[in-house]
Amino acid sequence: MKRTLLAATLAAFTALPALASDGPAIDDARKAEITTLLTAQGYEVRKIDSEDGMIEVYALKDGKRYELYLDAALQIVRTKIDD
């Protein structure tokens, strides 16, 4: 019984990092496409993640830090400037 409980606990904890992601993983080809698109608009892309079903991009432009949220069609739907 103790071994079963231990095995179940270990299985649960190893699955936690996978559950921490808020959206599907973004493959390297998609990241390259996003980087190319935003670089053409003057952004310097720093990091690309997925959050709440959207693509979240951390970037710099004109000395300011931006959080950009893109939809599946790679349209910017929300922009947040970090001061």
N, C-alpha and C positions, 0 to 999 in steps of 0.2 A: 504494500500500500504506500509506504513512504517513497519507494522508488518511482511509483507511478506519479505521485504528487510532485516529486522533484523533476521528473521528465516533463510533465505538463507545465510547470513553472518555467523551466529553461526554454521550452518551446515558445511560451508566451513572450518572454523577454527578448528572444532573438527575432521575433516578428515585429517588435515595436518600431525599429527604425524604418521598416517598410511602410508602416501605418502613419508615420510622421509626415510623409509627403502629402501635400495638398492637391496634387494633380499628377497626371501621367508624366513620366520622364521625358525629357526633350533630347532627342538624339543629336549627334554632332552635326549632321547635315542640316538639320533645322536650325541649330544654333548658328551655323555659318550663314545661312540665309537671313536670319534676323540681324546678325552683325553687319552683313553687307548692306541691308536695307537701311539700318539706322546710321551707319557710317556715312552713307550718301546724304543723309539729312543733317549731318554735322555732329552726331553723337560719338563719343568714345565709349564703347560698351565695356563694362567691367565684369558683370555677372548676369547669368540668365537662369531663372528658376521657373517653376510653375506654382501658382497659388490660387486657390478658389476657382479652379477651372480656367484660369487665364495665364498667359505668359507674363512673368514679371521680369523686367530688365532694369538693372542698375547701370547708370551711364553718367558721363560727364559731358557738358556742353557749355561753352562760354564761361568756364570756371565755376559752374554750378553743378551740384549733384542732383540727378533726377532718378525717380522711380517711375518707370513706364509700365503700363499694363496693356498688353496686346490681346486681341481675340484670335481665334483660330485662323482667320484670314490675314493676320499680321497687321491689322489696323490698330492704331493707338486709340484706346478707348478711355484712358485715364492717365493723367500726368500729375506727379507729385514732386515738388521741388523741395529738397532737403537743404535747410540753412545751416 
